[in-house]
Amino acid sequence: MKQTKIISTGSYLPEKVLTNFDLEKIVDTTDEWITTRTGIKERHLAAENEATSDLVIKAAKIALERANLEAKDLDGIIVATITPDNTYPSTACWVEKGLGIKGIPVFDVSAACTGFVYALAIADSLIKTGTMKRILVAGAETLTKFTNWEDRSTCVLFGDGAGVVILEESDDESGILSTFWGADGNLGELLIQPAGGSKMPPTEETVKNKLHTVHMEGNKVFRWAVRYMQEAAEKALEKAGLTGEDIDLFIPHQANLRIIEQTVKYAKIDPKKTYIVIDKIANISAGTIPIALDMAVNEGKIKKGDILLFAAFGGGFTWGAATLRW
């Protein structure tokens, strides 16, 4: 069976930064409260004229340049996002346009914070079956555009940004070793944007009642998140014939520092091998893993042959993990 490897990464974070001290002036909260409960210190905010596709395009151009490729060399584009430019066309279509190409298949994946892992698994399958040779996979969000800035329990959590990887068939030992994914729609109402879809179309009342923003039952989400991040990590390791001790770098979804710490503990992963940047970027949903991966690459924390583990959970609920040899 063919193996799929990541040949390039790229990321983009909007210029505007909102710190916890800035939030103290907006909502009833403190830097200490946010930091102790989430690990977040600051987040990036997309400009009014920046859509999710704009962030992906900037990250994609970086990844393409690093790989000495042009957009026309891609066979497909998959964008994982829950904050699309439009309900339709897909954000991936706008990315295709922005990169100046046409004709290749492109589409979005909606799996909340697990979106990048889902998209990675799909791309891996497409390359292994020979359907495509080279795919750009992105995880990107503009969550602050869907945030209720009067809700102190949620407005402190989210940020904006985009991360991308370029995948192709491996010509050496590098490649994706395993993927694992799952979902439980019975838990959907714990983390939801109630309005904006066919179940609750936009009306004056839905806008007035802020039903187009994030609604979350934090305590319940926390418990399920720890359980499913741990399960996803363990299942992906098991499928690859690995244990937590074999991991050189663990890049988890950056949702909450306490969730990451609990996952590391139960999955028996060395905390020193866990890459954490939640303090700098906050929760960017599908964007956190690819952005963190790109940051780790740029900091020289990953070397050829290293074993990496990704793990995530998100609204749905969805969860997933992947192991790979760099």
N, C-alpha and C positions, 0 to 999 in steps of 0.2 A: 504494500500500500504506500502511495506517495505520502510524503510529509509536507506540511505547510509551515513556512517560517516567516517571521517579521523581518523585512529587509530595511525598513526605515520608519522613523517616528517624527511627529511634529505636533506642536501645540500652540495655542494662542489664548491669552488672557486679556480681556479688555483693559484699557488704561486706567479707568476710574477705580479707585480702591475705597471701600467703606470699612472703617475699623470699628471695633467694639465701642470705642470712645465716641465715635460719630453716632452710633446707634443710641447711646445714652441720651443724646439730645433729641432723638426722634420718638423713642418709646420708653416705657418704664422698665429699665433693665440696667445692668452694670457690666463692666468688663469682667469682673470677678465671677459673677453669676454665669455668664456665657462661657468663660474659659473653663471653670470647674465642671460644668455639666456637658460640654461639647468638645472642648479642646480648640475651638475656633477663636482666632484673634482678628482676622480680617477676611474680606471677600472682594472679588472683582465684579463690577457692574457694567453690563453692556450699555452703550450709549443709546439714546432714543432712536437713532437711525441705524442701529446695528441689529440685524436679525440673526437667528441661529445659523443660517446658511453662510452669512458673512464671516462668522467665526470659523466655520469649517473650511471655507475657501482659503483663509489666511493660513490655517494650520496645514492644510493639504499642500499648498505651494511650498511650504518649508520642507515637508517630508519628501516631496517630489524632487526638489533641488538637492537634498542630501543624498538621494538615491541616483542622481544623475538621470532622472527620467522626466518625460513630459506627460502632460495629462492624456495625450492621445495614446500613450502606452498602456493605459488602464483598460481592463476588460469589464470592470463593474465598480459600482460605488454603493456602499451600504452605510446609511446614517442612522445611528441609534439616538433617538431623542423623544422626549415627551413635551417639548416646547417647539413644535414645528413652525416654520414661517406661516404656513396656511394649513387648513385641514386637507386641502389638495390644491395644487400639485404637492407632491412630496418635497420635503426639504432637499432630498438627494437630487431631485430634478433641478432645483435652483443651484445646487452646487455644480452639477454638470454644466449648466449654462455659464456659471461664473468662472469655470475652468476653461471655457471656450471649446467644449467638445460636444458631440452628440452621437446618438446611435447605439451606445452601450446600455445595457440594462442597469437601472439604478432604482433603489427603493429605500424606505424607512423601516426601522424596527422600533416598536413601542413596547418596551418591557421595563420602563422606569429606570431605576438605578442599576438594574442588571442588564440594561440594554446593550452595553458594549460586549459583555460576555456572550450574550445571545448572538449578536452580529458576528463575533469572532467564530463561534461554533458554526454558523451558517456558511461563512466564507471558507472555513476549513473544509467543510463538506463539498462545497462547489469546486474547490481546487483539487481535492483528492479524487473526485469523480471525473476530473478533466473537463468540466463544464466551463471553467474560466482558468486563466493562467495567472492573472495579476489583479488583485482587488484592493481598493482603498476602503478601509473601515474607519468610521468616525463615531465618536461619542461626544455629543455637544448639547448644551442647554443655555437658555436665557431665562432661568428660573426666577430671577428677580423681577421680571415683567409680570409674573403670575403670583406674586407674594402680597399678602395682606400686611402692610406696614404698620397696622394697628394691633396686630396679634403678636405679642412678645414671645410666645412659645414657638412660633414658626419663622418669623421674619429674620431671626438671628442666624438661621441655619444655612441659608442657601447663597450660592454665588453663580457666576456665569463663566463660560469658557468652552473650549473645544480641544480635543485631542484626536489624533489620527495615527493609524499604522498602515503600512503597505505590505501586503502579503503576497507571496508567490511560492511555487513549488521549491522545496529545499533540494540543494545539490550536495549537502553534507549531513552531518549528524544533528544539526540545528533543526528545530521544528516544534510544532505543537504536539505534546505527548498525550494529552487527554482533555476532554471537556465534559462537564456535567451541568445539567440545567433542570429546573423544575418550577412549578407554580401551584398556587392554591387560590382560586378565585373566590372561595368562601370568605377570605380575609380582605377582600377588596375595599370595603368601606372604612377600614382603619386608616388608610392613606389615599386620599382621593381629591380630585378637582371636580366637584359635583356638577357644575354647569358648563355648557359649551358644546355638548354633544347631542345626539338624538334623544337621549333620555330626559335631558333638561336643556332645551334650546335656549339661546340667549334672549332675555327679555329685560325690560327696565328694572323689574324686581330682582332678577338674578344678579344684575350688575350692582344695584343698590345694596344688596345683602352680601356682596363680596363672595359669591358662590363660584367665581371663576378663578379663585385662588386656592392655595394648598390648605387642605383640612386634614388634620392628623391627630390620632389618639396616641400621644407620645409614649406613655408607659407600656401600652400593649404592643406597639410597634417595636419598642426596644427588646422586649422578651422574645418575640418571634424572630427578630433580626439576628440576635445572638445564636439562636437555635439553628436557623437556616444558613447563616454564613458558615458556621462550624460544620454543618452537615455537608454543604457544598464543597468546602475545602477538603474534608476527609474523603468524600466520594471521588473527587478528581484525583487526589493522591493515590487512592486505592486502585483506580483504573489504570494509572500509570506505573503501578508497582512501586510506589514511593511512600515515604513517611514524612512527617513534619521535619524530622532531622535532616532530610536530604535537601531541603530548600535553601538556596543561597540568598534569595530575596523574595519576600512576600509583599505583594502590592494589593492591599485590600481596598474595597470601596471606602472612600473617606466620608462617612456620614456622621460619625460620632466617635470620639476617642475611646470612650468607655466600651462601646460595642467592639471596636477593634481589639482592645485589650482582652476582653472576654473571649473573643474568637481565637486569639493567639494562645491563650491559656488552655482552652478546651481542645484545640486542635494540635497542641503540643509543638508549637512553632517558636523558635527562639525570638524573643522580643527584639533583640539586637539586629535581627535579619528582617525586621518589618519596616517598610518604608512608609513614613507618615508625613504628610504635608497638609493635613486638614487645617492646621493653624494659619496657613497662608492662602488657601483656596476655598475653604468651607465645602459644603456639599454641592457638587455640580452634577449630581445624579449620574447619568450615563457618561459624563465627561471625566469623572474623577480618576478612573483607572488609566485610561490612555494619557491623560495629562500628567499624572504621577509617573507613569512609565517613561514618558519623554523627559521629565525632569531628572529622573534617576539616570537615564542614559547620558544626558548632558553633564551630569555631575560625576560621571565615570564610576558609578556604583555597580554597573553591570559589565561583566567581561565575557568573552567568548566561552561557551560551554557551561555557563551558570544555569542552574535550574530555578525557574521562576514559578510563582503561584499567584494567580489572580482569584479573588473571591468577592462576590457581591450579593446584595439582596435589594429588593425594591417593592414599590407598590404593585399590588396585584393579588396576593403577594407573588413575587418572582424571586428566584435565586439561581446562582450559577457560579461555576469556578472553572479554571483552566490551568493546566501545567504546561510548561514548555522549556526546551533547552535553547538557550540563546546562541 
